[in-house]
Amino acid sequence: MSKTISRRSVLQSGIAATLASALPPIAFADDLDYIPAVPGRPNSPTSDFVKTSTAEEVTAGMDLSGMTALVTGCNSGLGLETMRVLALRGAHVIGAARTLTKAENACASVDGKTTPLVVELTDWPGIVDAGNQVAEMGVPIDMLILNAGIMALPDLHQAHGIELQFAVNHLGHFLLENRLHDQVVAAKAGRVVVVSSGAHRWAPAEGIQFDNLSGDKGYDPRQAYGQSKVANGLFSRELARRLADTSATSNSLHPGVIPTNLSRYQPDREYDMSNPRFKTIPQGAATQCYVATSPILDGVTGYYFDNCNPAVPSEHMQDDQIAAKLWEVSAELVADYL
Ligand SMILES: NC(=O)c1ccc[n+]([C@@H]2O[C@H](COP(=O)([O-])OP(=O)(O)OC[C@H]3O[C@@H](n4cnc5c(N)ncnc54)[C@H](OP(=O)(O)O)[C@@H]3O)[C@@H](O)[C@H]2O)c1
């Protein structure tokens, strides 16, 4: 049966509705179409999972007991489903949300072992505190799932003088990973899973506008989202390079196009769920759960996944020089908190 989900039906933010009229419509569809597996790369780790596979299906039969995962943005959309399914499979999930109430409520809503944690990704001292709290738990982090995100704010907002989508989607996660790095490396085979997007292709022509990270020299909501998502992929790629001598890995992914609160700034957007280009939330959480857990991916690092299979990102997202520069610039920006 055809089911249309209105953006309004998933909105929780009242402010969004007033801001939304200023924003041009976002084309989710054709420019995010499925990209085939990496051609010619030896040992490309393919799976039989497809676009409709769910997070429960890709983890079916797994016993993750004894393992610890940390999921940012655990109170909504893909993060909540990821926490639910990893906890269902026996993992201890540290559920990170912007406030303690949100984290506690989300953790209480799922079965299994969970621990709420406050991570507001614009609050750099708060990220340091969160890292210290996790360190005090004294456990290796087997799965660090950098999932939280915001998309296409109609007007320029900043944190620490940095455009907000870049600050939240990339920079906060960059700092969090650095604070948790030793615990990821201490795991038997720690996995960093960075939730990027096919919309990384919306990035500016130069990939990352290093001379305009503030957005003061010009701001386009959709381009800024693309820039933050290309940054997610580049960060993951450079991290994979830096982890080469360890047992830990880093991969990034596109989850699909899914009706969640991510579209809070486009409240009139409608998702015709009979259209196969859209995914449900259980389907949308599948690739990140797969990349975090599949035994097929032991040692696999530096890839970008889509529909639980390797995919080819934009040329920018394969550019090791931009990746290295992004790391350097990001480290400078948060230097006092590293
Ligand atoms: N849905 C899609 O179609 C789609 C497509 C491609 C990629 N993605 C990516 O998938 C990831 C998950 O998105 P979603 O679709 O599940 O969206 P969502 O339902 O809106 O969830 C986003 C999460 O990020 C959190 N968050 C926002 N700002 C934050 C901040 N400053 N500090 C810490 N957490 C913050 C939100 O917390 P609050 O609820 O407190 O705001 C929420 O928990 C994002 O990285 C997104 O870019 C989604």
The ligand as a Gaussian input file, in Angstrom:
#p B3LYP/6-31G(d) Opt

LIG

0 1
 N       17.825000      11.050000       6.732000
 C       18.458000      11.075000       5.559000
 O       17.837000      11.062000       4.480000
 C       19.961000      11.119000       5.526000
 C       20.601000      11.028000       4.275000
 C       21.983000      11.080000       4.241000
 C       22.706000      11.202000       5.404000
 N       22.067000      11.300000       6.603000
 C       22.878000      11.456000       7.817000
 O       22.431000      10.564000       8.792000
 C       22.757000      11.066000      10.096000
 C       21.574000      10.884000      11.027000
 O       20.540000      11.741000      10.600000
 P       19.003000      11.391000      10.782000
 O       18.435000      11.300000       9.430000
 O       18.817000      10.286000      11.725000
 O       18.505000      12.791000      11.399000
 P       17.781000      13.169000      12.780000
 O       16.641000      12.274000      13.037000
 O       17.527000      14.625000      12.677000
 O       18.904000      12.889000      13.861000
 C       20.002000      13.754000      13.973000
 C       20.602000      13.628000      15.350000
 O       21.699000      14.538000      15.450000
 C       21.554000      15.261000      16.670000
 N       22.193000      16.561000      16.651000
 C       21.842000      17.652000      15.929000
 N       22.623000      18.685000      16.273000
 C       23.471000      18.259000      17.221000
 C       24.486000      18.865000      17.997000
 N       24.790000      20.165000      17.871000
 N       25.158000      18.118000      18.877000
 C       24.871000      16.810000      19.042000
 N       23.900000      16.174000      18.370000
 C       23.214000      16.890000      17.463000
 C       20.047000      15.402000      16.823000
 O       19.742000      15.786000      18.161000
 P       18.385000      16.626000      18.482000
 O       17.258000      15.695000      18.202000
 O       18.553000      16.981000      19.897000
 O       18.387000      17.812000      17.560000
 C       19.615000      14.000000      16.472000
 O       19.794000      13.146000      17.548000
 C       23.196000      12.522000       9.882000
 O       24.598000      12.591000       9.942000
 C       22.732000      12.817000       8.469000
 O       23.521000      13.800000       7.846000
 C       20.707000      11.239000       6.693000

